[in-house]
Amino acid sequence: MSGYIIAHVQVTDPVQYEEYKKWSTAAMKAHNAEVCVRGGQVAVLEGDWAPERIVILKFPSFAAAQAFYDTPEYLKAREARAGAAIMRMVVVEGL
């Protein structure tokens, strides 16, 4: 079964966040993440959740998605993101 990383991002420093995007893109490529959603228009259909930015990445398995977070490549991205965004992130098992 596939694994998905779903992130809700609130960017607090757009200039610094560009550095995070550079390193996270490299990490995604290095670990064969399929980018399903990365930013784009959001419309609330129900409830009071109004996220600014959503990211959805697909991996071959739940374990691969979960392991991605601790890879050296993504650690570099996380370090670049410090102070630039508030990140809420989960790993979800898919079909």
C-alpha positions, 0 to 999 in steps of 0.5 A, a space after each residue: 500500500 502507498 504512503 502519503 505525507 500530508 502537510 499543512 504549511 503556514 509560511 511566516 518568512 517567504 524569502 527563507 521558505 524559498 531555501 526550504 523549497 529548494 532543499 525539499 525538492 532535492 530530497 523529494 527527487 532523491 527519494 522518488 516522492 511523487 508530488 501530488 499537491 504542492 501549494 495551489 488554490 484551496 477552497 473550504 467545502 466544510 468546517 472552519 479549517 482554512 489552510 494556506 498551503 497544502 502539500 501531498 507526497 506519495 511514496 511506494 509504502 507507508 514505511 518509505 513515507 515515514 522514513 523520508 522525514 529522517 533522511 539526511 536530504 530532508 533534514 537539510 530542508 528542515 533545517 533551512 525551514 526553521 523559522 520560516 514556516 509552521 509545519 503540521 505534517 502526518 503520514 497516512 497509509 493509502 490504497 
